[in-house]
Amino acid sequence: MAMIATAVAATACGKAQEKTPAEALLERLGNHIEQGEIMFGHQDTYLYGHSWKVEENETAYDRSDVQEVTGQFPALYGMDLGGIELDSPLNIDKNDFNQMRASAVAHHKRGGVITFSWHPMNPLTGGTTWDNTSTEVVASILPGGVNHEKFMGWLSKAADYLGSIKDEEGNLIPLIFRPWHEHTRDWFWWGQNLCTTEQYVALWRMTYDYMTNVRGFNHLVWSYSPDAGGLTDDNFGEKWPGDDVVDMVGIDFYQFTSNEEYVDRTRHCLELTEEFAKAHGKLMAVTEAGYEGVKYEKWWTEVLYPAIKDYPVSYVLLWRNACDATMQHHFYAPYPGHESVEDFKAFAALDQMMFLQ
């Protein structure tokens, strides 16, 4: 809906109009911020964990590494649409799209919030999302470009899926949609030096226009999330699509340096985010974060929490716990037996952190 609703207009008969699903979700997120609560999120949390993968006949979606450690589910559940554009039954992380939908419904029924990113293939080269060999990709899919019709077909398939996520009464479930993320770096085909500011803005607005005006969606909360690496006052909003087409701002920031440097850098970037969010009347979040392998046993209470606790962030999303035997190091939340379990329990028990009972 691209705006934070501060009042609900009255109808001709004097009754207040119902909030759209997006407006209701924005209000909820804003209330959490006002109450000093930060929702904890985990990517793909119901679909696999460090040493397990969901069964094909799963219906309950009640297993999660986070839940097995704390007895609580993450309040925020992240997934990715990559692969939907090719009619694949599985997304880029080999998750079944039908199971993703069912698990989203289960999470919503528990009272949780859902967010989707999208890592589509390179529509010009046929490569992956990470194929950054051409600076002509975005231009090729904008109106008049050689791949415009092709990409609009991809966008239609993404919309079909987002529009199929409904509760048991058939109502659209509100979703945080985070397309074209980490655009301040160059690893995706829509990255910083791979398209111009005008092209990036046009891509975002084309995506928004199709979802909102062509498909009529009113259940998407639109999130803008640059990568925090190298983030400055100058480049944070350099490719800002416009106040009318964005609801939230956030940062994606993973730890690759010392604990102290990560805390300091995260706080600096959140200061930039808070200033920008307030100037544009938007909510804010830590849209991706984590320390691969969680190599410090007190990372949760001595690194992550000090980095985020003083800022009005609605949520923090930790990345996934890969179940592939060749990727046992690739996890961002603790699992039973990990050395940071006790510290994670202490983190989850903090009044400011919000999980689902």
C-alpha positions in Angstrom: 0.0 0.0 0.0 3.1 2.2 0.1 2.0 4.3 3.1 1.6 3.9 6.8 -2.1 4.4 7.5 -2.6 6.9 10.4 -6.4 7.1 10.0 -9.1 5.1 8.3 -11.4 7.1 6.0 -15.1 6.9 6.7 -17.5 5.6 4.1 -20.6 7.4 2.8 -22.8 5.7 5.4 -20.5 6.8 8.2 -18.8 3.4 8.9 -15.0 3.1 8.9 -13.6 1.3 5.9 -11.9 -2.0 6.7 -8.1 -1.9 6.6 -6.5 -3.8 3.7 -4.4 -6.8 4.7 -1.2 -4.7 4.0 -2.5 -1.8 6.1 -3.3 -4.1 9.0 0.1 -5.7 8.8 1.8 -2.3 8.8 -0.2 -1.2 11.8 0.8 -4.4 13.6 4.5 -3.9 12.8 4.3 -0.3 14.0 2.6 -1.4 17.2 5.5 -3.8 17.9 7.9 -1.0 17.4 6.0 1.3 19.8 6.0 -1.5 22.4 9.7 -2.0 22.0 9.4 -5.5 20.5 11.6 -6.9 17.8 10.2 -9.9 16.0 12.7 -12.7 15.5 12.7 -14.3 12.0 14.3 -17.3 10.4 14.5 -18.2 6.7 12.9 -21.5 5.6 12.5 -22.5 9.2 9.6 -25.0 8.7 11.1 -26.6 5.6 14.4 -28.0 6.8 16.9 -27.6 9.6 20.5 -28.5 10.2 20.0 -32.2 10.0 16.4 -32.7 8.8 14.1 -31.9 5.9 10.3 -31.7 5.9 8.5 -34.9 4.9 6.6 -35.0 1.6 3.3 -35.7 3.4 3.7 -33.0 6.1 0.6 -31.2 7.2 1.3 -29.7 10.6 4.6 -27.7 9.9 5.5 -27.8 13.6 9.2 -28.5 13.4 11.9 -25.9 13.4 15.5 -25.8 14.7 14.5 -22.6 16.5 11.5 -24.3 18.1 13.5 -27.3 19.1 16.0 -25.1 20.9 13.6 -22.6 22.6 10.2 -24.2 22.6 9.0 -21.3 20.5 8.6 -20.6 16.8 10.1 -17.6 15.0 7.6 -14.7 14.8 8.7 -14.0 11.3 9.1 -16.6 8.5 11.1 -15.9 5.4 11.0 -17.7 2.0 12.1 -17.0 -1.5 10.3 -17.1 -4.9 13.3 -17.9 -7.0 12.3 -20.6 -9.6 8.7 -19.6 -9.8 9.4 -17.7 -13.0 10.4 -20.9 -14.7 7.4 -23.0 -13.6 9.7 -25.1 -11.4 8.0 -27.1 -8.7 11.0 -26.3 -6.4 12.5 -22.9 -5.5 16.3 -22.1 -5.6 16.7 -23.8 -2.2 14.9 -26.9 -3.4 11.8 -26.2 -1.4 8.5 -27.4 -2.8 6.3 -24.4 -3.7 3.2 -26.2 -2.5 4.8 -26.9 0.9 6.0 -23.3 1.1 2.4 -22.2 0.7 1.0 -24.6 3.2 3.7 -23.7 5.7 3.0 -20.0 5.3 -0.7 -20.7 6.0 0.3 -22.7 9.2 2.6 -19.9 10.3 -0.1 -17.2 9.8 -2.6 -19.3 11.8 0.0 -19.4 14.6 0.0 -15.6 14.5 3.2 -15.1 12.6 4.3 -12.8 9.8 5.7 -13.9 6.4 8.2 -12.3 4.1 9.2 -13.2 0.6 12.3 -12.3 -1.4 12.9 -13.2 -5.0 16.0 -14.4 -6.7 14.9 -14.8 -10.4 17.1 -16.1 -13.1 18.9 -13.7 -15.4 16.4 -13.1 -18.2 19.0 -11.9 -20.7 21.8 -14.5 -20.3 19.8 -17.4 -19.0 22.2 -17.6 -16.0 21.4 -17.5 -12.4 20.5 -14.5 -10.2 24.2 -14.1 -9.6 25.1 -13.8 -13.3 26.4 -10.2 -13.3 28.2 -10.4 -16.6 26.0 -7.9 -18.4 24.9 -4.3 -17.7 22.0 -4.6 -20.1 19.8 -7.0 -18.2 17.5 -4.5 -16.5 17.3 -2.4 -19.7 16.2 -5.5 -21.6 13.2 -6.1 -19.4 11.8 -2.6 -19.1 9.1 -1.4 -21.5 10.6 -1.5 -25.0 13.3 -3.9 -24.1 13.9 -7.2 -25.9 12.9 -9.2 -22.9 10.0 -7.1 -21.6 7.2 -9.5 -22.5 9.3 -12.4 -21.2 9.8 -10.8 -17.9 6.2 -9.7 -17.6 5.3 -13.4 -18.0 7.7 -14.1 -15.1 6.1 -11.4 -13.0 2.7 -12.8 -13.7 3.8 -16.2 -12.4 5.2 -14.6 -9.2 1.9 -12.7 -8.8 -0.1 -15.9 -9.3 1.8 -17.5 -6.4 1.7 -14.5 -4.1 -2.0 -14.3 -4.7 -2.6 -18.0 -3.9 -1.5 -17.7 -0.3 -4.8 -17.5 1.5 -6.1 -18.4 5.0 -8.6 -21.2 5.6 -11.5 -18.7 4.9 -10.0 -17.8 1.5 -8.7 -14.4 2.5 -5.3 -13.2 1.2 -2.6 -13.5 3.9 -0.6 -10.2 4.2 3.0 -10.6 3.1 6.1 -8.5 3.3 7.5 -8.5 -0.3 11.2 -7.6 -0.7 12.2 -7.6 -4.4 15.4 -6.3 -5.9 17.2 -6.4 -2.6 20.9 -5.7 -1.9 21.0 -3.5 -5.0 23.8 -1.4 -3.5 26.2 -4.2 -4.3 27.1 -6.0 -7.6 26.4 -9.7 -7.1 22.8 -9.7 -8.5 22.0 -8.7 -12.1 20.1 -5.6 -10.9 23.0 -4.5 -8.7 24.7 -1.1 -8.2 26.9 -0.9 -11.3 24.8 -3.2 -13.4 22.0 -0.7 -14.1 21.4 3.0 -13.8 19.5 4.7 -11.0 16.7 5.4 -13.5 16.6 1.8 -14.7 16.4 0.4 -11.1 13.6 2.8 -10.1 11.8 1.9 -13.3 12.2 -1.8 -12.5 10.8 -1.4 -9.0 7.9 0.8 -10.1 7.0 -1.6 -13.0 7.0 -4.4 -10.5 4.8 -2.5 -8.0 2.5 -1.2 -10.7 1.8 -4.7 -12.0 1.2 -6.2 -8.6 -0.9 -3.4 -7.3 -2.7 -1.8 -10.2 -2.9 -4.6 -12.8 -3.4 -7.5 -10.3 -5.2 -5.5 -7.7 -3.2 -6.8 -4.7 -3.7 -5.1 -1.4 -1.9 -7.6 0.8 1.7 -6.8 0.0 3.9 -4.7 2.2 6.8 -3.5 0.1 10.3 -3.5 1.6 13.4 -1.8 0.3 16.6 -3.3 1.6 20.1 -2.3 0.5 23.1 -4.3 1.6 24.9 -2.7 4.6 28.4 -3.2 3.2 29.8 0.1 2.1 26.5 1.9 3.0 26.7 5.6 3.4 24.4 8.6 3.6 24.9 9.2 -0.1 24.1 5.7 -1.4 21.4 4.6 1.0 18.6 6.3 -0.9 20.4 6.8 -4.2 18.0 4.4 -6.0 15.0 5.1 -3.8 11.9 4.1 -5.9 9.6 6.7 -4.2 7.6 7.1 -1.1 4.5 6.0 -2.8 5.8 2.5 -3.7 7.7 1.5 -0.6 6.4 0.7 2.9 9.5 -0.3 4.8 13.3 0.1 4.7 15.9 -2.2 6.0 19.4 -3.5 5.8 20.9 -6.9 4.9 24.1 -7.3 7.0 26.1 -10.5 7.7 29.1 -10.8 9.9 32.5 -11.4 8.2 34.7 -9.5 10.6 35.2 -9.3 14.4 32.4 -9.2 16.8 33.2 -5.6 17.8 33.4 -4.4 14.3 30.1 -6.1 13.4 28.3 -4.4 16.3 29.8 -1.0 15.5 29.1 -1.2 11.8 25.5 -2.5 12.3 24.7 0.3 14.7 26.1 2.8 12.3 24.0 1.4 9.5 20.9 1.3 11.6 21.4 5.0 12.5 21.4 5.7 8.7 18.3 3.5 8.3 16.5 5.2 11.2 17.2 8.6 9.9 16.1 7.7 6.4 13.0 5.8 7.6 11.9 8.8 9.7 12.4 11.3 6.8 10.3 9.2 4.5 7.6 8.1 7.1 8.5 4.4 6.8 9.0 1.4 9.2 12.4 -0.2 9.5 13.8 -3.7 9.9 17.0 -5.8 9.7 15.8 -7.6 6.6 18.7 -10.2 6.6 21.4 -10.9 9.1 23.6 -13.6 10.6 27.0 -15.1 11.3 27.5 -18.3 9.3 28.1 -21.1 11.6 27.6 -18.9 14.7 31.2 -19.2 15.7 30.9 -17.4 19.0 28.9 -19.2 21.8 27.5 -15.9 23.1 26.9 -14.3 19.8 23.2 -13.7 20.5 23.4 -11.7 23.7 26.8 -10.1 23.2 26.8 -9.3 19.5 23.4 -9.4 17.7 21.3 -8.0 20.6 23.7 -5.1 21.4 23.8 -4.3 17.7 20.0 -3.9 17.3 18.4 -3.2 20.7 18.5 0.6 20.6 16.8 1.0 17.2 13.1 0.9 16.3 13.4 -2.2 14.1 10.2 -4.2 13.6 12.1 -7.5 13.0 15.4 -9.2 12.4 15.5 -12.1 9.9 18.3 -14.7 10.3 19.2 -16.7 7.2 18.7 -20.4 6.8 20.0 -23.6 8.3 21.0 -25.7 5.3 20.3 -29.4 5.6 22.6 -30.5 2.8 25.3 -32.8 4.1 27.9 -30.8 2.1 26.8 -27.5 3.7 26.9 -28.4 7.4 28.7 -25.1 8.1 25.9 -23.1 6.4 23.5 -22.3 9.3 22.5 -19.1 11.0 20.3 -20.2 13.9 21.4 -22.7 16.5 20.2 -26.3 16.4 20.0 -28.8 19.3 23.6 -29.5 20.5 25.2 -26.3 19.1 27.4 -24.4 21.4 25.3 -21.3 21.3 22.1 -23.0 22.4 22.1 -21.6 26.0 22.9 -18.1 24.9 20.2 -18.3 22.3 17.7 -19.3 25.0 18.7 -16.3 27.0 18.3 -14.1 23.9 14.9 -15.5 23.2 13.9 -14.8 26.9 14.7 -11.1 26.6 11.6 -8.9 26.9 12.4 -7.1 23.7 12.6 -10.2 21.5 9.4 -11.6 20.2 8.9 -15.3 19.3 5.7 -17.3 18.9 4.6 -19.5 21.8 
